């Protein structure tokens, strides 16, 4: 497979992934990039000469985020029938995208410069289900440390309400209740408390800035209406009371967190969702080694846990896994979830 074929294949796989996750319009806009490669636009040339791995870089979704941004600003109204799935013919979608690019080529180019930061609060449901599970095995008090926090929507985990297959938790007066379609038995109903929540990102988003908030909204797939309400609620919550979010390399930050004194009776947790693919393998190895080393020192009074909701690159399923120490540190598959939290299939 030559380079061009590899790029086309990567775009096609990304489109299929969007289709399978309830975003057919986004899938068509991904596929439109294949036609764009044949033209003479700066965006088309950027796509055709993509130097990295199309899927790992989420390159097609960088471009669709730019298109959505233009639509939300009212500058690309012709995308409306595409997003509404009124226009479903791929050749027609290709033509619409070509017209938008012809007018906004330079404006769209910067969207290729960084990966999408969707920062979906719906993923907190999987984290909370895992915490219920852990509370029945470690302690019922948790210190949460998230890498790849983006704008910090999942750092609001202790402020949301949850209905997880009938197991409810969170503040009774929570301004946002996350209730995914639950498949399988509910998680354990073991209650727990969250003592602290903090996070890091290499490029954190400050949603108190209107332009940053608009960019974050642009990366939400237009088909997922519930996500907009969650994001708006999260932005309002952060603007009312901020979160503990710093700019840092994930490996360096985790090493520093693990070196801090740990309160007795509190489980220290590393958590992350749909971010592992963006961390260089060398940095992944550092995080893994640091967790293994800290895990070897963990005690029943000071346990350690690792919760991840990440894409299985072979199956494209989003797998909820937990490791904890002492307890062997073996990865346990607790469930699978839709990419943005619309449903959770509990296996734990």
Secondary structure as GFF3:
##gff-version 3
##sequence-region A 1 348
A	DSSP	alpha_helix	3	20	.	.	.	ID=ss1
A	DSSP	alpha_helix	24	36	.	.	.	ID=ss2
A	DSSP	alpha_helix	42	48	.	.	.	ID=ss3
A	DSSP	alpha_helix	59	72	.	.	.	ID=ss4
A	DSSP	three_ten_helix	77	79	.	.	.	ID=ss5
A	DSSP	alpha_helix	80	83	.	.	.	ID=ss6
A	DSSP	alpha_helix	90	109	.	.	.	ID=ss7
A	DSSP	three_ten_helix	110	113	.	.	.	ID=ss8
A	DSSP	three_ten_helix	121	123	.	.	.	ID=ss9
A	DSSP	alpha_helix	124	135	.	.	.	ID=ss10
A	DSSP	beta_strand	141	147	.	.	.	ID=ss11
A	DSSP	three_ten_helix	153	156	.	.	.	ID=ss12
A	DSSP	beta_strand	161	164	.	.	.	ID=ss13
A	DSSP	beta_strand	167	170	.	.	.	ID=ss14
A	DSSP	beta_strand	177	178	.	.	.	ID=ss15
A	DSSP	beta_strand	181	183	.	.	.	ID=ss16
A	DSSP	beta_strand	193	201	.	.	.	ID=ss17
A	DSSP	alpha_helix	210	218	.	.	.	ID=ss18
A	DSSP	alpha_helix	225	240	.	.	.	ID=ss19
A	DSSP	beta_strand	245	247	.	.	.	ID=ss20
A	DSSP	alpha_helix	250	259	.	.	.	ID=ss21
A	DSSP	beta_strand	267	273	.	.	.	ID=ss22
A	DSSP	three_ten_helix	276	278	.	.	.	ID=ss23
A	DSSP	alpha_helix	281	297	.	.	.	ID=ss24
A	DSSP	beta_strand	304	311	.	.	.	ID=ss25
A	DSSP	beta_strand	318	325	.	.	.	ID=ss26
A	DSSP	beta_strand	332	337	.	.	.	ID=ss27
A	DSSP	beta_strand	343	346	.	.	.	ID=ss28
###
